[in-house]
Amino acid sequence: MEAKFQQHLEQLASQIETHLMAYVRVTPEIQRQAKVMEAMQYSLEAGGKRIRPVLVLEFCRICGGSQEQAMAAACALEMIHTFSLIHDDLPEMDNDDFRRGKPSCHKAFGADVALQAGDAMLVAAFAALIDAPLLTAERKLELLHILAEATGAAGMIGGQIMDMAFERRSDVTLEEQEAMCMAKTGALIRAACRLGCTAAGASKERTALADKYGAKLGLAFQIVDDILDVTSSSDVLGKPVGSDAEEGKTTFLTLLGLKQAQEKAADLTKEAKALLEQFPENAFLLALTDELLCRNK
């Protein structure tokens, strides 16, 4: 199963990469703006796990849809995620010099170009959905609403604001930390599951079930990230480790300790898999859920 799982994951990632780069190619009409396009390409080519677009494609598949129906939504979500990483790395935010083993976008192109590249990536994401083939106007509207809700003040961006506010506090509670992570990290993971179901035309009940799965997975994902910031190395992660502790940030490790944090991530993973059991053809997603708990980067 492991070899089959890895093969399918790599195949999906490769297909996503091909479609992503098509959205940021330099055409004759925008030759004069090539610099910002190069910065967008640079950030998208940095790779990563592509977990969010993979979830979009797989939930569409198990809900009876096709890859073609879901690919635009998958790429749009990954562009939103990449936009957030470009901005997060800026000196005014997390001030990280490396991302996925490469210099951050602002180190490679300058902060001014990186800021604009992130903005352009956000716009390109919504344009990808608007121009998506094979989808009705009504379906596109549903997908756009999911993406906007997950990205904005009630989702990822709001979560980032909460995260920055928490950096100035030493009394952050576990409930507050979970709420922040559910927005900053969890909103896009939940959106991935909902986008896939919606692209396939799944029922509201099935989409709500996928959303609950995404909420469990998103929180577990962030807890594992916090653990890896302490237990992994910069060479493995491709970015600095230990920065949370250096900055005195509240994390699930500072609130729970390593052992309890690991147990919480494992419990959330178990609950997420129980929700997946209610979907057909779920073997790949079950394996992916386990993989994310046990990952080393």
C-alpha positions as MATLAB code, in Angstrom:
seq = 'MEAKFQQHLEQLASQIETHLMAYVRVTPEIQRQAKVMEAMQYSLEAGGKRIRPVLVLEFCRICGGSQEQAMAAACALEMIHTFSLIHDDLPEMDNDDFRRGKPSCHKAFGADVALQAGDAMLVAAFAALIDAPLLTAERKLELLHILAEATGAAGMIGGQIMDMAFERRSDVTLEEQEAMCMAKTGALIRAACRLGCTAAGASKERTALADKYGAKLGLAFQIVDDILDVTSSSDVLGKPVGSDAEEGKTTFLTLLGLKQAQEKAADLTKEAKALLEQFPENAFLLALTDELLCRNK';
ca = [
       0.000    0.000    0.000;
       2.828    2.394    0.868;
       4.427    2.178   -2.587;
       1.048    2.563   -4.263;
       0.233    5.526   -2.011;
       3.518    7.298   -2.762;
       3.138    6.680   -6.484;
      -0.360    8.172   -6.529;
       0.705   11.140   -4.387;
       3.641   11.893   -6.681;
       1.415   11.565   -9.750;
      -1.121   14.024   -8.336;
       1.619   16.458   -7.319;
       3.135   16.328  -10.804;
      -0.206   17.025  -12.460;
      -0.852   19.923  -10.070;
       2.614   21.369  -10.793;
       1.972   21.320  -14.539;
      -1.338   23.134  -14.227;
      -0.007   25.632  -11.670;
       2.828   26.775  -13.899;
       0.433   27.300  -16.792;
      -1.313   29.985  -14.721;
       1.878   32.013  -14.206;
       3.581   31.743  -17.576;
       4.891   34.940  -19.144;
       2.874   35.782  -22.256;
       3.649   38.520  -24.802;
       0.893   40.687  -23.296;
       2.650   40.864  -19.921;
       6.283   40.769  -21.024;
       6.947   44.130  -19.374;
       5.669   42.716  -16.070;
       7.869   39.625  -16.332;
       9.649   40.324  -13.030;
       6.562   39.819  -10.890;
       5.659   36.717  -12.892;
       9.154   35.327  -12.312;
       8.724   35.877   -8.565;
       5.381   34.066   -8.689;
       6.923   31.175  -10.631;
       9.835   31.021   -8.190;
       7.524   30.686   -5.211;
       5.244   28.122   -6.851;
       8.219   26.070   -8.066;
       9.506   25.806   -4.484;
       7.240   22.785   -4.265;
       6.034   21.675   -0.875;
       3.712   18.820   -0.059;
       0.806   20.107   -2.203;
      -1.491   18.664    0.452;
      -4.264   21.204   -0.054;
      -4.708   20.709   -3.823;
      -4.360   16.946   -3.390;
      -7.250   17.048   -0.913;
      -9.337   19.006   -3.430;
      -8.739   16.434   -6.168;
      -9.282   13.425   -3.925;
     -12.509   14.638   -2.317;
     -13.838   15.422   -5.783;
     -12.917   11.890   -6.880;
     -14.514   10.050   -3.944;
     -17.647   12.164   -4.383;
     -17.981   11.004   -7.986;
     -16.356   13.922   -9.793;
     -13.406   14.105  -12.172;
      -9.961   15.611  -11.870;
     -10.831   18.041  -14.659;
     -13.749   19.397  -12.640;
     -11.553   20.062   -9.607;
      -8.170   21.118  -11.005;
      -8.888   24.850  -11.230;
     -10.073   24.903   -7.602;
      -7.039   22.857   -6.544;
      -4.641   25.275   -8.237;
      -6.508   28.312   -6.926;
      -6.176   27.041   -3.357;
      -2.467   26.340   -3.761;
      -1.944   29.841   -5.145;
      -3.731   31.262   -2.093;
      -1.482   29.173    0.147;
       1.632   30.340   -1.728;
       0.530   33.977   -1.521;
       0.269   33.576    2.259;
       3.769   32.075    2.476;
       5.317   34.903    0.444;
       3.758   37.479    2.758;
       4.447   35.505    5.955;
       8.178   35.449    5.163;
       8.423   39.245    4.717;
      10.483   41.224    7.266;
       7.307   42.874    8.576;
       5.801   39.479    9.332;
       7.838   36.367   10.284;
      11.073   37.635    8.676;
      12.183   34.220    7.429;
      15.081   34.082    4.974;
      14.426   30.541    3.742;
      11.390   28.634    2.519;
      11.539   24.968    1.478;
      15.329   25.034    1.309;
      15.512   28.096   -0.962;
      15.874   31.821   -0.210;
      12.453   33.319    0.519;
      10.830   35.296   -2.278;
      11.790   38.632   -0.720;
      15.430   37.531   -0.394;
      15.526   36.461   -4.034;
      13.594   39.375   -5.575;
      13.403   42.084   -2.909;
      10.578   42.867   -0.505;
       8.823   45.225   -2.948;
       8.558   42.611   -5.715;
       7.661   39.854   -3.223;
       4.797   41.913   -1.832;
       3.403   42.482   -5.313;
       3.972   38.839   -6.287;
       1.889   37.745   -3.312;
      -0.871   40.183   -4.244;
      -0.801   39.021   -7.865;
      -0.965   35.391   -6.741;
      -4.104   36.121   -4.728;
      -5.771   37.717   -7.749;
      -4.626   34.893  -10.046;
      -6.260   32.351   -7.749;
      -9.705   33.869   -8.145;
      -9.165   34.362  -11.880;
      -8.354   30.651  -12.222;
     -11.753   29.738  -10.801;
     -13.621   32.340  -12.822;
     -12.074   31.002  -16.053;
     -12.442   27.333  -15.126;
     -13.824   25.129  -17.895;
     -16.405   22.399  -17.283;
     -18.053   24.280  -14.414;
     -21.360   26.115  -14.490;
     -21.592   29.719  -13.331;
     -23.534   28.559  -10.279;
     -20.846   26.015   -9.347;
     -18.101   28.610   -9.817;
     -19.941   30.978   -7.489;
     -20.100   28.291   -4.792;
     -16.378   27.604   -5.145;
     -15.471   31.301   -5.092;
     -17.489   31.790   -1.912;
     -15.664   28.912   -0.181;
     -12.287   30.262   -1.257;
     -13.041   33.840   -0.215;
     -14.407   32.801    3.164;
     -11.368   30.627    3.916;
      -8.915   33.332    2.852;
     -10.327   36.480    4.469;
     -10.745   37.967    7.924;
     -12.775   34.985    9.160;
     -10.164   32.551    7.845;
      -6.458   32.488    7.068;
      -5.767   36.230    7.127;
      -7.698   36.686   10.363;
      -5.751   33.790   11.842;
      -2.468   35.464   10.932;
      -3.609   38.650   12.687;
      -4.452   36.600   15.781;
      -1.052   34.908   15.614;
       0.773   38.240   15.525;
      -1.319   39.573   18.419;
      -0.525   36.458   20.466;
       3.222   37.112   20.031;
       2.853   40.070   22.392;
       1.117   37.983   25.054;
       2.277   35.402   27.553;
      -1.184   34.358   28.712;
      -2.585   32.720   25.549;
      -4.947   29.889   26.473;
      -5.298   26.524   24.765;
      -8.763   27.533   23.537;
      -7.363   30.721   21.978;
      -4.460   28.844   20.404;
      -6.825   26.316   18.845;
      -9.074   29.102   17.496;
      -6.079   30.853   15.938;
      -4.774   27.672   14.318;
      -8.220   26.687   13.070;
      -8.227   29.977   11.166;
      -4.596   30.433   10.108;
      -3.900   26.818    9.120;
      -7.207   25.008    9.322;
      -9.317   27.298    7.145;
      -7.525   26.396    3.902;
      -7.446   22.679    4.743;
     -11.165   22.703    5.466;
     -11.685   24.671    2.252;
      -9.755   22.043    0.296;
     -12.179   19.343    1.392;
     -15.235   21.505    0.697;
     -13.932   22.637   -2.693;
     -13.446   19.043   -3.816;
     -16.926   18.019   -2.730;
     -18.508   21.094   -4.281;
     -16.675   20.657   -7.595;
     -18.170   17.158   -7.756;
     -21.672   18.375   -6.894;
     -21.779   16.453   -3.609;
     -24.678   16.841   -1.196;
     -24.616   19.380    1.630;
     -24.496   16.531    4.119;
     -21.438   14.964    2.510;
     -19.717   18.343    2.176;
     -20.362   19.065    5.867;
     -18.806   15.705    6.749;
     -15.715   16.536    4.704;
     -15.540   19.927    6.419;
     -15.478   18.232    9.851;
     -12.687   15.978    8.627;
     -10.751   19.022    7.416;
     -11.141   20.737   10.787;
      -9.663   17.718   12.604;
      -6.877   17.331   10.055;
      -6.026   21.044   10.066;
      -5.583   21.186   13.822;
      -3.518   17.982   13.869;
      -1.402   19.380   11.022;
      -0.544   22.513   13.008;
       0.262   20.570   16.162;
       2.693   18.404   14.188;
       4.219   21.592   12.711;
       4.793   22.899   16.241;
       6.389   19.593   17.232;
       8.699   19.589   14.201;
       9.860   23.134   14.987;
      11.401   21.646   18.130;
      12.328   18.096   17.116;
      13.428   18.446   13.466;
      16.347   20.220   11.768;
      16.665   23.072    9.269;
      18.144   20.676    6.685;
      15.084   18.421    6.860;
      12.442   21.154    7.039;
      14.068   23.497    4.519;
      13.462   26.461    6.843;
      14.780   27.612   10.231;
      13.741   25.569   13.259;
      13.475   26.713   16.845;
      12.266   30.163   15.848;
       9.055   29.812   17.863;
      11.012   29.232   21.069;
      13.497   32.024   20.288;
      10.658   34.490   19.813;
       8.834   33.278   22.906;
       5.760   32.311   20.882;
       2.964   30.284   22.388;
       2.645   26.908   20.667;
       0.929   23.633   21.415;
       4.227   22.449   22.901;
       4.448   25.348   25.339;
       0.830   24.772   26.342;
       0.773   20.973   26.453;
       4.328   19.680   26.449;
       5.715   17.293   23.833;
       4.036   14.074   24.962;
       0.549   15.552   25.363;
       0.866   17.438   22.075;
       1.766   14.196   20.285;
      -1.194   12.459   21.916;
      -3.565   15.254   20.893;
      -2.373   15.109   17.275;
      -2.838   11.324   17.275;
      -6.353   11.608   18.741;
      -7.361   14.203   16.139;
      -5.980   11.989   13.379;
      -8.007    9.053   14.673;
     -11.172   11.184   14.738;
     -10.470   12.459   11.207;
     -10.077    8.897    9.908;
     -13.364    7.876   11.540;
     -15.094   10.610    9.525;
     -13.366    9.404    6.342;
     -14.758    5.928    6.894;
     -18.134    7.285    5.819;
     -16.809    7.952    2.294;
     -16.281    5.356   -0.436;
     -12.888    4.629   -2.037;
     -11.145    6.255    0.909;
      -7.916    4.193    1.074;
      -5.656    6.918   -0.292;
      -7.051    9.635    1.979;
      -6.780    7.351    5.013;
      -3.120    6.743    4.177;
      -2.554   10.466    3.604;
      -4.068   11.285    6.999;
      -1.649    8.879    8.681;
       1.250   10.235    6.627;
       0.618   13.784    7.793;
       0.693   12.705   11.433;
       4.006   10.842   11.029;
       5.733   13.246    8.630;
       9.219   14.611    9.368;
       8.825   17.881    7.457;
];
